[in-house]
């Protein structure tokens, strides 16, 4: 049972990680939007829509009536809107919004615009749209003072959530100055072309400008605080639709104009004006030729003015949709993943696990439905994906454990060979044959300083325990960087990179592994000292070059290993660490391959035992992205001192080496130079130091 619980926990962690990555990558967005649309259609109530919001639509019938009877084609003269406004004034409408920008003067003449402006001024409750844009174009400065009067000057804190804009299209000046207020009507659809959100505040230069719904709501409800309106991560308000197109009472504009004409003639109107007393009137277009039809979660075609009306209704009713904090969603995903993974791991029979998975999905649907009722958009798709993936993962693992013996054998081999080698052998059995190939590799050789004296002071059991802990920690780091473990020789670890798999950055990987091994040992040093009474210090040598890599041994027993001078040189460099009192030494080829990513300093030009050609060696210090300014300065000073040393500038070199405090390598050079001053080297001395020990 414990194993199954642990397995379920691991599945849940993996599933959560995958789900999190996909969620951050916006993989679930389109599917999530569709499930939100379904929730709206299932749970929204059209009766919630306010009866105090009505729409006058310039529909196709309206266009046809006036084109056929009076030869008035679209766009209409502004006088037609004046008739509608006079009708609304007689009706006692609370506010009127006309969803046309009127950015150009009327083609019917100046008097047409003037009459419309005068009617708007008398009405004193007419709102007009402006069209803000992210595209850059010249703004008419003469309109700025008028536009400023419509800005949100009393709400400076809204600037943080304002959508930045670059330009604006405005009504002609006399109409703009006659309006009670203006608001932006530009709003974008989601990536699936459906309109679900409404931006409320926009910034243009130094002005904060409202959307039409916000401008109207502030006029109609003085208690409304824009700062209290919940926004999503894109600083937009989520529109809570109450129903499909036609949810709000709508009337043909032709019928309204006809009613006004009847009233002027003293005849009974087609629609009594009292119908609209105290109501907010939206005037917009629904005829296809007006090009203001947009898809919503309910309808593929909806007049844009009805979307604006819905948003205003949300604001006036304070009926908002909130997005829970991301932590709530991730906690929800984690809990569902854990329940599904553990439950599916424990249950053995398929006829039990499938209903359990259905139950988990049902639980998800219930919670997200309840959240909708409370006014929250709790996402469904990401948690649903986590449930299905947890169930699938548990089923796969349950089935796979039937082959436990095979995996046990594979696991046993992993204690001795690199996982990459095991996988390659399983994929290609011909690799079990003896033989090798020549490759450029980076060899790793490490040893514990003074391990012989440490081993003599410990019992066999204590020694084995200490050694196992140390080797496990170091090996895990080597393997995490893609290294292949060659062998252990007592406390020594031999590994290499770029075999059997190609690793173009093998030198960088080896350097990073060496640095991390030293850091990890530093962290573990107090623990090891407490257990064994000894502090452990490690020396590491790295060298890059050609080697023969493959299966070496007899026909009955062999190892995957590397052979050649490259490996021998790594061993010599490890030994040279003791002489130079540095933790890591690398050969010149390794340094050249890794220098773009790894910070290092040149240590010396040495000739090891058995070699006639000198080798330039380096101490790697840190990844370049993490090296401190102080360390950079010390490296620069050290290299200058080393240059003086090789040019026999003993005093200059001494002064510079002594400037580097708490550095054993610099102290070694100080002592060496003091000896060279007493016994100068021959004239043909080239700065090469001969190591006399391996």
C-alpha positions as CSV (number, residue, x, y, z in Angstrom):
1,X,0.0,0.0,0.0
2,X,2.8,2.4,0.9
3,X,4.4,1.8,-2.5
4,X,1.1,2.6,-4.3
5,X,0.6,5.7,-2.2
6,X,4.1,6.9,-3.0
7,X,3.6,6.0,-6.7
8,X,0.4,8.0,-6.8
9,X,2.2,10.9,-5.2
10,X,4.9,10.9,-7.8
11,X,2.4,10.7,-10.6
12,X,0.5,13.6,-9.2
13,X,3.8,15.7,-9.0
14,X,4.7,14.9,-12.6
15,X,1.2,15.5,-13.8
16,X,1.0,18.8,-12.0
17,X,4.4,19.8,-13.5
18,X,3.3,19.0,-17.0
19,X,-0.1,20.7,-16.6
20,X,1.6,23.8,-15.2
21,X,4.0,24.0,-18.1
22,X,1.2,23.6,-20.6
23,X,-0.9,26.1,-18.8
24,X,1.8,28.7,-18.7
25,X,2.3,28.1,-22.4
26,X,-1.4,29.0,-23.0
27,X,-2.0,25.5,-24.5
28,X,-5.4,25.2,-22.9
29,X,-6.8,28.7,-23.6
30,X,-9.1,28.0,-26.6
31,X,-10.6,24.8,-25.1
32,X,-11.1,26.7,-21.8
33,X,-12.9,29.5,-23.6
34,X,-15.3,27.0,-25.1
35,X,-16.1,25.4,-21.7
36,X,-16.7,28.9,-20.4
37,X,-19.1,29.5,-23.2
38,X,-20.9,26.3,-22.3
39,X,-21.2,27.4,-18.7
40,X,-22.8,30.6,-19.8
41,X,-25.3,28.9,-22.0
42,X,-26.1,26.3,-19.3
43,X,-26.4,28.6,-16.2
44,X,-27.1,32.1,-17.4
45,X,-30.5,33.5,-16.9
46,X,-31.9,35.9,-19.5
47,X,-34.3,37.2,-16.8
48,X,-31.3,38.8,-15.1
49,X,-31.0,41.3,-18.0
50,X,-32.2,44.7,-17.0
51,X,-35.4,45.9,-18.5
52,X,-34.1,49.5,-18.2
53,X,-31.7,49.0,-21.1
54,X,-33.2,49.0,-24.6
55,X,-31.7,49.0,-28.1
56,X,-32.8,51.0,-31.2
57,X,-31.5,49.0,-34.1
58,X,-30.9,50.3,-37.6
59,X,-31.8,47.0,-39.1
60,X,-32.1,46.0,-42.7
61,X,-35.8,46.9,-42.7
62,X,-35.0,50.4,-41.5
63,X,-32.5,50.9,-44.4
64,X,-34.9,49.5,-46.9
65,X,-37.9,51.6,-45.7
66,X,-36.1,54.9,-46.1
67,X,-34.2,54.0,-49.3
68,X,-37.4,52.9,-51.1
69,X,-39.8,55.5,-49.7
70,X,-37.6,58.6,-49.5
71,X,-34.5,57.6,-51.4
72,X,-32.4,58.1,-48.3
73,X,-29.4,55.7,-48.6
74,X,-26.9,54.8,-46.0
75,X,-25.2,56.6,-44.3
76,X,-28.3,58.5,-43.1
77,X,-28.4,62.3,-42.6
78,X,-27.7,63.4,-39.0
79,X,-31.3,64.8,-39.0
80,X,-32.6,61.2,-38.6
81,X,-30.7,60.9,-35.3
82,X,-32.1,64.2,-34.2
83,X,-35.6,62.8,-34.7
84,X,-34.7,59.8,-32.5
85,X,-33.2,62.1,-29.8
86,X,-36.2,64.3,-29.7
87,X,-38.4,61.2,-29.4
88,X,-36.1,60.0,-26.5
89,X,-36.4,63.4,-24.8
90,X,-40.2,63.3,-25.0
91,X,-40.0,59.7,-23.6
92,X,-37.9,60.8,-20.7
93,X,-35.0,58.4,-21.4
94,X,-32.3,58.6,-18.8
95,X,-29.3,58.4,-21.2
96,X,-28.8,57.8,-24.9
97,X,-25.7,56.3,-26.6
98,X,-25.3,56.4,-30.4
99,X,-22.9,53.8,-31.6
100,X,-21.5,55.7,-34.6
101,X,-18.3,57.8,-34.5
102,X,-19.4,60.6,-37.0
103,X,-15.7,61.3,-37.6
104,X,-16.5,63.2,-40.9
105,X,-18.9,66.0,-41.6
106,X,-22.3,65.1,-42.9
107,X,-22.5,64.6,-46.6
108,X,-25.9,66.3,-46.3
109,X,-24.4,69.7,-45.5
110,X,-23.2,71.8,-42.5
111,X,-26.7,72.5,-41.4
112,X,-27.3,68.8,-40.9
113,X,-24.4,68.5,-38.4
114,X,-25.4,71.8,-36.7
115,X,-29.0,70.6,-36.1
116,X,-27.8,67.3,-34.7
117,X,-25.4,69.1,-32.4
118,X,-28.1,71.5,-31.1
119,X,-30.4,68.6,-30.4
120,X,-27.7,66.8,-28.5
121,X,-27.0,69.9,-26.4
122,X,-30.6,70.3,-25.5
123,X,-31.0,66.6,-24.6
124,X,-27.8,66.8,-22.4
125,X,-27.7,63.1,-21.9
126,X,-26.2,61.8,-25.2
127,X,-23.0,59.8,-25.3
128,X,-20.9,59.4,-28.4
129,X,-18.2,56.9,-29.2
130,X,-14.6,57.5,-29.9
131,X,-12.3,55.0,-31.5
132,X,-8.9,54.6,-29.9
133,X,-6.2,52.7,-31.7
134,X,-2.7,51.3,-31.0
135,X,-1.5,52.5,-34.5
136,X,0.4,55.7,-34.5
137,X,-1.0,58.7,-36.3
138,X,-1.1,62.4,-35.8
139,X,-3.7,63.5,-33.2
140,X,-5.7,66.7,-33.7
141,X,-4.4,68.9,-30.9
142,X,-7.4,71.2,-31.1
143,X,-9.6,68.4,-29.8
144,X,-7.4,67.8,-26.7
145,X,-9.1,70.3,-24.4
146,X,-12.6,68.9,-25.2
147,X,-11.3,65.4,-24.9
148,X,-9.8,66.2,-21.5
149,X,-13.2,67.1,-20.1
150,X,-14.3,63.6,-20.7
151,X,-11.3,62.0,-19.2
152,X,-11.2,60.1,-15.8
153,X,-9.5,62.9,-13.9
154,X,-10.9,61.8,-10.5
155,X,-9.4,58.3,-10.7
156,X,-5.6,58.5,-11.1
157,X,-5.1,55.0,-9.7
158,X,-6.7,53.6,-12.8
159,X,-3.6,54.4,-14.8
160,X,-2.0,51.1,-13.7
161,X,-4.8,49.1,-15.4
162,X,-5.2,51.3,-18.4
163,X,-4.7,49.9,-21.9
164,X,-2.2,52.1,-23.7
165,X,-3.3,53.6,-27.0
166,X,-1.5,55.7,-29.6
167,X,-4.2,57.5,-31.5
168,X,-7.9,58.4,-31.6
169,X,-10.7,59.0,-34.1
170,X,-13.2,61.6,-32.8
171,X,-16.6,62.9,-33.8
172,X,-16.5,66.2,-35.6
173,X,-15.8,69.1,-33.2
174,X,-19.4,70.5,-32.9
175,X,-20.8,67.1,-32.2
176,X,-18.0,66.3,-29.7
177,X,-18.5,69.5,-27.7
178,X,-22.3,68.9,-27.6
179,X,-22.1,65.4,-26.1
180,X,-22.6,64.7,-22.4
181,X,-19.8,62.1,-22.5
182,X,-17.7,59.9,-24.8
183,X,-16.3,56.4,-24.5
184,X,-14.1,54.1,-26.5
185,X,-15.8,51.4,-28.5
186,X,-12.7,49.5,-29.6
187,X,-12.4,46.1,-28.0
188,X,-10.8,42.9,-29.2
189,X,-11.9,39.4,-29.5
190,X,-10.1,36.3,-28.1
191,X,-8.0,34.3,-30.4
192,X,-11.0,32.2,-31.4
193,X,-12.7,35.4,-32.6
194,X,-15.3,35.4,-29.8
195,X,-15.9,38.6,-27.7
196,X,-15.7,37.7,-24.0
197,X,-13.9,40.7,-22.5
198,X,-14.2,44.5,-22.4
199,X,-11.4,46.9,-21.6
200,X,-12.7,49.7,-19.4
201,X,-9.9,52.3,-19.2
202,X,-7.4,53.5,-21.8
203,X,-4.5,55.8,-21.7
204,X,-3.7,58.3,-24.5
205,X,-0.8,60.6,-23.9
206,X,-1.6,62.0,-20.4
207,X,-5.3,61.2,-20.5
208,X,-7.3,58.3,-19.0
209,X,-10.3,57.7,-21.1
210,X,-13.2,55.4,-20.4
211,X,-15.0,52.8,-22.5
212,X,-18.6,53.5,-23.4
213,X,-20.0,51.2,-20.7
214,X,-17.8,52.7,-18.0
215,X,-18.6,56.3,-19.1
216,X,-22.4,55.6,-19.0
217,X,-22.2,53.7,-15.7
218,X,-20.4,56.6,-14.0
219,X,-23.0,59.0,-15.3
220,X,-25.9,56.7,-14.2
221,X,-24.5,55.5,-10.8
222,X,-22.4,57.9,-8.8
223,X,-21.7,55.2,-6.2
224,X,-19.8,53.0,-8.7
225,X,-16.0,52.9,-8.1
226,X,-14.0,51.9,-11.1
227,X,-11.2,50.6,-8.9
228,X,-13.6,48.0,-7.4
229,X,-14.4,46.4,-10.8
230,X,-12.6,43.1,-11.1
231,X,-10.3,42.7,-14.1
232,X,-8.5,39.7,-15.6
233,X,-4.8,39.4,-16.1
234,X,-5.1,41.4,-19.4
235,X,-6.7,44.3,-17.4
236,X,-10.1,43.6,-19.0
237,X,-13.5,43.0,-17.6
238,X,-15.1,39.6,-18.3
239,X,-18.5,40.1,-19.9
240,X,-21.3,38.2,-18.2
241,X,-23.7,37.5,-21.0
242,X,-27.3,36.8,-19.8
243,X,-28.5,35.3,-23.0
244,X,-28.3,35.2,-26.9
245,X,-28.9,38.0,-29.3
246,X,-32.1,39.8,-28.5
247,X,-31.9,39.4,-24.7
248,X,-32.4,43.1,-24.4
249,X,-35.6,44.6,-25.8
250,X,-34.8,46.0,-29.2
251,X,-36.8,48.2,-31.6
252,X,-36.4,49.0,-35.2
253,X,-35.1,52.5,-35.8
254,X,-37.6,53.0,-38.5
255,X,-40.4,52.3,-36.1
256,X,-39.0,54.9,-33.6
257,X,-38.7,57.6,-36.4
258,X,-42.2,56.8,-37.6
259,X,-43.5,57.2,-34.0
260,X,-41.8,60.6,-33.8
261,X,-43.4,61.6,-37.1
262,X,-46.8,60.5,-35.8
263,X,-46.4,62.5,-32.6
264,X,-45.5,65.6,-34.7
265,X,-48.7,65.1,-36.6
266,X,-50.8,64.7,-33.5
267,X,-51.5,61.1,-34.3
268,X,-51.0,58.0,-32.1
269,X,-47.4,56.7,-32.4
270,X,-46.5,53.2,-33.4
271,X,-44.6,52.9,-30.1
272,X,-45.7,55.0,-27.2
273,X,-42.7,57.1,-25.9
274,X,-43.7,56.2,-22.3
275,X,-42.3,52.8,-23.0
276,X,-38.8,54.3,-22.6
277,X,-39.2,56.5,-19.6
278,X,-36.2,56.3,-17.3
279,X,-34.4,53.9,-19.6
280,X,-31.0,53.8,-21.2
281,X,-31.2,53.8,-25.0
282,X,-28.5,52.3,-27.2
283,X,-28.7,53.2,-30.9
284,X,-26.7,50.9,-33.2
285,X,-26.7,48.9,-36.3
286,X,-27.7,45.3,-37.0
287,X,-27.9,45.4,-40.8
288,X,-25.2,43.4,-42.4
289,X,-24.0,46.3,-44.5
290,X,-23.2,48.4,-41.4
291,X,-20.5,45.8,-40.5
292,X,-21.0,45.7,-36.7
293,X,-21.9,42.1,-36.1
294,X,-19.7,40.1,-33.8
295,X,-19.7,36.5,-32.4
296,X,-20.5,36.0,-28.7
297,X,-20.5,32.8,-26.5
298,X,-24.2,32.6,-27.3
299,X,-24.5,33.7,-30.9
300,X,-22.3,33.7,-34.0
301,X,-23.8,37.0,-34.9
302,X,-24.6,39.8,-32.4
303,X,-24.8,43.6,-32.9
304,X,-21.8,45.2,-31.3
305,X,-24.1,47.6,-29.5
306,X,-25.7,44.8,-27.7
307,X,-22.3,43.7,-26.3
308,X,-21.8,47.2,-25.0
309,X,-25.3,47.2,-23.4
310,X,-24.5,43.9,-21.7
311,X,-21.3,45.3,-20.2
312,X,-23.2,48.4,-18.9
313,X,-25.8,46.1,-17.4
314,X,-23.0,44.1,-15.6
315,X,-21.6,47.4,-14.2
316,X,-24.9,48.8,-13.0
317,X,-25.9,45.5,-11.4
318,X,-22.3,45.1,-10.1
319,X,-22.7,41.5,-11.4
320,X,-19.1,40.7,-12.1
321,X,-17.0,37.6,-13.1
322,X,-13.8,37.3,-11.1
323,X,-10.7,35.2,-11.9
324,X,-9.5,33.3,-8.8
325,X,-5.8,33.9,-7.9
326,X,-3.4,31.6,-9.8
327,X,-2.5,29.9,-6.5
328,X,-6.2,28.8,-6.1
329,X,-6.2,27.2,-9.5
330,X,-2.9,25.5,-9.0
331,X,-4.0,24.2,-5.6
332,X,-7.2,22.9,-7.2
333,X,-5.1,21.1,-10.0
334,X,-2.8,19.6,-7.4
335,X,-5.6,18.3,-5.2
336,X,-7.4,16.7,-8.2
337,X,-4.2,15.2,-9.5
338,X,-3.4,13.7,-6.1
339,X,-6.9,12.3,-5.6
340,X,-7.0,10.8,-9.1
341,X,-3.4,9.4,-9.1
342,X,-3.6,7.8,-5.7
343,X,-7.1,6.4,-6.2
344,X,-6.2,5.0,-9.6
345,X,-3.0,3.5,-8.2
346,X,-4.8,1.8,-5.3
347,X,-7.7,0.4,-7.3
348,X,-6.7,-2.8,-9.2
349,X,-9.7,-3.6,-11.4
350,X,-10.4,-1.6,-14.5
351,X,-14.2,-1.7,-13.8
352,X,-13.4,0.2,-10.5
353,X,-10.8,2.7,-11.9
354,X,-12.9,4.0,-14.8
355,X,-15.9,4.9,-12.6
356,X,-13.5,6.5,-10.2
357,X,-12.0,8.7,-13.1
358,X,-15.6,9.6,-14.1
359,X,-16.3,10.6,-10.5
360,X,-13.2,12.8,-10.4
361,X,-14.3,14.6,-13.6
362,X,-17.8,14.9,-12.1
363,X,-16.3,16.5,-9.0
364,X,-14.4,18.9,-11.2
365,X,-17.6,19.9,-13.2
366,X,-19.5,20.4,-9.9
367,X,-16.9,22.7,-8.4
368,X,-16.5,24.8,-11.5
369,X,-20.3,25.1,-11.8
370,X,-20.6,26.2,-8.2
371,X,-17.8,28.7,-8.8
372,X,-19.8,30.1,-11.7
373,X,-22.8,30.6,-9.4
374,X,-20.6,32.5,-7.0
375,X,-19.3,34.7,-9.8
376,X,-15.9,33.1,-10.5
377,X,-14.3,31.7,-13.6
378,X,-12.6,28.7,-12.2
379,X,-10.9,27.0,-15.1
380,X,-12.1,23.5,-16.2
381,X,-9.7,22.3,-18.9
382,X,-6.4,22.4,-17.1
383,X,-7.7,20.5,-14.1
384,X,-9.6,18.1,-16.4
385,X,-6.4,17.5,-18.3
386,X,-4.6,16.8,-15.0
387,X,-7.4,14.3,-14.0
388,X,-7.1,12.4,-17.3
389,X,-3.3,12.4,-17.3
390,X,-3.2,11.2,-13.7
391,X,-5.6,8.4,-14.5
392,X,-3.7,7.4,-17.7
393,X,-0.3,7.6,-15.9
394,X,-1.6,5.4,-13.0
395,X,-3.0,2.9,-15.5
396,X,0.2,2.7,-17.4
397,X,2.3,2.2,-14.3
398,X,-0.1,-0.4,-12.9
399,X,0.2,-2.3,-16.1
400,X,3.9,-1.9,-16.5
401,X,4.6,-3.3,-13.0
402,X,3.6,-6.7,-14.4
403,X,7.1,-6.6,-16.0
404,X,8.8,-5.9,-12.7
405,X,11.5,-8.5,-13.1
406,X,12.8,-6.9,-16.3
407,X,12.8,-3.5,-14.7
408,X,14.5,-4.9,-11.6
409,X,17.4,-6.2,-13.8
410,X,17.6,-2.9,-15.6
411,X,17.6,-1.1,-12.3
412,X,20.4,-3.3,-11.0
413,X,22.6,-2.5,-14.0
414,X,22.0,1.2,-13.5
415,X,24.1,1.0,-10.3
416,X,27.1,0.2,-12.4
417,X,26.5,1.8,-15.8
418,X,25.3,5.1,-17.1
419,X,21.5,5.1,-17.8
420,X,22.4,6.3,-21.3
421,X,24.5,3.2,-21.9
422,X,21.7,0.9,-20.6
423,X,19.2,2.5,-22.8
424,X,21.5,2.3,-25.8
425,X,22.2,-1.4,-25.1
426,X,18.5,-2.2,-24.8
427,X,17.8,-0.4,-28.1
428,X,20.8,-2.1,-29.9
429,X,22.0,-5.5,-28.6
430,X,25.0,-5.4,-30.9
431,X,26.6,-3.0,-28.5
432,X,27.2,-6.0,-26.2
433,X,30.0,-7.1,-28.5
434,X,33.6,-6.3,-27.6
435,X,35.2,-3.4,-29.3
436,X,35.4,0.4,-29.2
437,X,35.5,3.6,-31.2
438,X,37.7,6.6,-31.2
439,X,36.0,9.8,-29.9
440,X,36.9,13.2,-28.6
441,X,35.8,13.1,-25.0
442,X,36.3,15.1,-21.7
443,X,37.7,12.9,-19.0
444,X,36.9,13.4,-15.3
445,X,39.2,12.1,-12.5
446,X,38.6,12.9,-8.8
447,X,40.1,11.8,-5.6
448,X,39.6,12.5,-1.9
449,X,42.6,14.3,-0.3
450,X,44.3,12.2,2.5
451,X,41.8,9.4,2.2
452,X,44.3,6.8,3.3
453,X,44.8,8.4,6.7
454,X,41.0,8.8,6.9
455,X,40.3,5.2,6.2
456,X,42.8,4.0,8.8
457,X,41.0,5.8,11.5
458,X,37.6,4.4,10.7
459,X,36.0,0.9,11.2
460,X,35.2,-1.0,8.0
461,X,31.5,-0.3,8.5
462,X,32.1,3.4,9.0
463,X,34.4,3.6,6.0
464,X,31.9,1.9,3.7
465,X,29.0,4.1,4.9
466,X,31.1,7.3,4.4
467,X,32.3,6.2,1.0
468,X,28.9,5.2,-0.2
469,X,27.4,8.6,0.8
470,X,30.2,10.5,-0.8
471,X,30.2,8.5,-4.1
472,X,26.4,8.7,-4.3
473,X,26.3,12.4,-4.1
474,X,29.1,13.0,-6.6
475,X,27.8,10.4,-9.0
476,X,24.3,11.9,-9.1
477,X,25.8,15.2,-10.1
478,X,27.9,13.7,-12.8
479,X,25.0,11.8,-14.3
480,X,22.7,14.8,-14.0
481,X,25.1,16.6,-16.5
482,X,24.9,13.6,-18.9
483,X,28.2,12.1,-17.8
484,X,29.0,8.4,-18.2
485,X,30.4,6.8,-15.1
486,X,33.4,4.7,-16.0
487,X,34.4,3.2,-12.7
488,X,35.3,3.7,-9.0
489,X,38.7,3.0,-7.8
490,X,38.4,3.2,-4.0
491,X,37.5,6.8,-3.4
492,X,38.4,7.9,-6.9
493,X,35.7,8.6,-9.5
494,X,36.4,8.2,-13.2
495,X,33.9,9.5,-15.7
496,X,33.7,11.0,-19.2
497,X,31.4,12.9,-21.5
498,X,30.6,12.7,-25.3
499,X,30.2,8.9,-25.3
500,X,28.2,6.9,-26.0
501,X,25.9,9.8,-26.9
502,X,27.1,12.9,-28.8
503,X,27.4,16.0,-26.6
504,X,28.9,18.9,-28.5
505,X,29.2,20.9,-25.2
506,X,30.9,18.0,-23.3
507,X,33.7,20.2,-22.0
508,X,31.2,22.7,-20.5
509,X,29.1,19.9,-19.0
510,X,32.2,18.4,-17.4
511,X,33.3,21.8,-15.9
512,X,29.8,22.5,-14.5
513,X,29.7,19.0,-13.0
514,X,33.1,19.5,-11.4
515,X,32.0,22.9,-10.0
516,X,28.8,21.5,-8.6
517,X,30.6,18.5,-7.1
518,X,32.9,20.8,-5.2
519,X,29.9,23.0,-4.0
520,X,28.0,19.9,-2.9
521,X,30.9,18.5,-1.0
522,X,31.3,21.9,0.7
523,X,27.7,21.7,1.8
524,X,28.1,18.1,3.1
525,X,31.5,18.6,4.7
526,X,30.0,19.4,8.2
527,X,27.8,16.4,8.0
528,X,30.6,14.1,6.9
529,X,32.8,15.5,9.6
530,X,30.2,14.8,12.3
531,X,29.8,11.2,11.1
532,X,33.4,10.3,10.5
533,X,35.4,12.9,12.5
534,X,37.1,14.0,9.3
535,X,36.6,16.8,6.8
536,X,36.6,15.6,3.2
537,X,38.3,17.6,0.5
538,X,38.3,16.5,-3.1
539,X,40.7,17.2,-6.1
540,X,39.4,17.0,-9.7
541,X,41.3,16.8,-12.9
542,X,39.6,17.4,-16.3
543,X,41.1,16.8,-19.7
544,X,39.7,16.8,-23.3
545,X,41.0,14.9,-26.2
546,X,40.9,11.7,-28.2
547,X,40.2,8.3,-26.5
548,X,39.0,4.9,-27.4
549,X,35.6,4.3,-25.9
550,X,33.6,1.0,-25.9
551,X,33.2,-2.4,-24.3
552,X,36.6,-3.6,-23.0
553,X,37.3,-6.9,-21.3
554,X,36.8,-10.6,-21.9
555,X,34.1,-12.3,-23.9
556,X,32.3,-13.3,-20.7
557,X,32.8,-10.1,-18.7
558,X,33.5,-6.6,-19.9
559,X,32.9,-2.9,-19.0
560,X,32.0,0.2,-21.1
561,X,35.0,2.3,-20.5
562,X,37.4,4.8,-22.0
563,X,41.2,4.4,-22.6
564,X,44.0,6.6,-23.8
565,X,46.3,9.4,-22.9
566,X,43.5,11.8,-22.4
567,X,42.3,9.8,-19.4
568,X,45.9,9.5,-18.0
569,X,46.4,13.3,-18.3
570,X,43.2,13.9,-16.3
571,X,44.6,11.7,-13.6
572,X,47.9,13.7,-13.6
573,X,46.0,17.0,-13.4
574,X,44.1,15.7,-10.4
575,X,47.4,14.9,-8.7
576,X,48.8,18.3,-9.6
577,X,45.9,19.9,-7.7
578,X,47.8,19.0,-4.5
579,X,50.9,20.8,-5.6
580,X,49.0,24.0,-6.6
581,X,46.5,23.8,-3.7
582,X,43.6,24.3,-6.0
583,X,40.4,22.1,-6.1
584,X,40.1,21.7,-9.9
585,X,42.7,21.7,-12.7
586,X,41.8,21.4,-16.4
587,X,43.9,21.0,-19.5
588,X,44.3,23.5,-22.2
589,X,41.9,21.8,-24.7
590,X,39.2,21.7,-22.0
591,X,39.7,25.4,-21.3
592,X,39.6,26.4,-24.9
593,X,36.3,24.5,-25.4
594,X,34.6,25.8,-22.3
595,X,36.0,29.4,-21.9
596,X,32.9,31.1,-23.4
597,X,30.8,29.7,-20.5
598,X,33.3,29.0,-17.7
599,X,35.5,31.5,-15.9
600,X,39.0,30.3,-15.2
601,X,42.6,31.4,-14.5
602,X,45.8,30.1,-16.0
603,X,47.7,28.2,-13.3
604,X,51.0,27.3,-14.9
605,X,52.8,25.8,-17.8
606,X,53.7,22.3,-16.6
607,X,55.5,19.2,-17.8
608,X,54.2,16.0,-16.2
609,X,56.1,12.9,-15.5
610,X,56.6,10.9,-18.7
611,X,55.8,13.8,-21.0
612,X,58.2,15.9,-23.0
613,X,55.7,18.5,-24.2
614,X,54.6,21.1,-21.6
615,X,50.8,21.6,-21.0
616,X,49.1,24.9,-20.0
617,X,46.7,24.2,-17.2
618,X,43.9,26.2,-15.7
619,X,41.8,26.4,-12.5
620,X,38.1,26.8,-13.3
621,X,36.4,29.1,-10.9
622,X,32.8,29.6,-11.6
623,X,30.2,29.9,-14.4
624,X,30.8,33.3,-16.1
625,X,27.2,34.4,-15.5
626,X,27.8,34.0,-11.7
627,X,31.4,35.2,-11.2
628,X,31.7,38.1,-8.7
629,X,33.4,41.4,-9.6
630,X,36.0,40.8,-6.8
631,X,36.9,37.4,-8.4
632,X,37.3,39.1,-11.8
633,X,39.6,41.7,-10.4
634,X,41.7,39.0,-8.7
635,X,42.0,36.9,-11.9
636,X,43.1,40.0,-13.8
637,X,45.8,40.8,-11.2
638,X,46.9,37.1,-11.1
639,X,47.4,37.0,-14.9
640,X,49.4,40.2,-14.8
641,X,51.6,38.8,-12.1
642,X,52.0,35.6,-14.0
643,X,53.1,37.5,-17.1
644,X,55.8,39.4,-15.0
645,X,56.9,36.0,-13.6
646,X,57.5,34.5,-17.0
647,X,59.4,37.6,-18.1
648,X,61.6,37.3,-15.0
649,X,60.1,40.5,-13.5
650,X,60.4,39.1,-10.1
651,X,59.7,42.2,-8.0
652,X,56.7,43.3,-10.1
653,X,55.3,39.7,-10.0
654,X,55.8,39.5,-6.2
655,X,54.0,42.8,-5.6
656,X,51.0,41.7,-7.6
657,X,50.8,38.2,-6.2
658,X,50.9,39.6,-2.6
659,X,47.9,41.9,-3.4
660,X,45.7,38.8,-3.8
661,X,44.7,38.0,-0.3
662,X,43.8,34.5,1.1
663,X,44.8,32.7,-2.1
664,X,47.1,29.7,-1.7
665,X,48.1,29.6,-5.3
666,X,49.4,33.2,-5.2
667,X,51.2,32.4,-1.9
668,X,52.8,29.4,-3.7
669,X,54.1,31.7,-6.4
670,X,55.4,34.2,-3.9
671,X,57.5,31.3,-2.3
672,X,58.6,30.1,-5.8
673,X,59.7,33.5,-6.9
674,X,61.7,34.0,-3.6
675,X,63.6,30.8,-4.5
676,X,64.1,31.9,-8.1
677,X,65.5,35.2,-6.9
678,X,68.1,33.3,-4.8
679,X,68.8,30.8,-7.6
680,X,67.9,32.3,-11.0
681,X,66.8,29.9,-13.7
682,X,69.0,29.3,-16.8
683,X,68.9,31.7,-19.8
684,X,66.7,29.3,-21.8
685,X,64.1,29.0,-19.1
686,X,60.6,29.3,-20.7
687,X,58.5,29.4,-17.5
688,X,57.8,25.6,-17.6
689,X,57.5,23.8,-14.3
690,X,58.4,20.2,-14.2
691,X,56.2,18.0,-11.9
692,X,58.3,15.3,-10.3
693,X,55.4,13.3,-9.0
694,X,52.4,11.7,-10.6
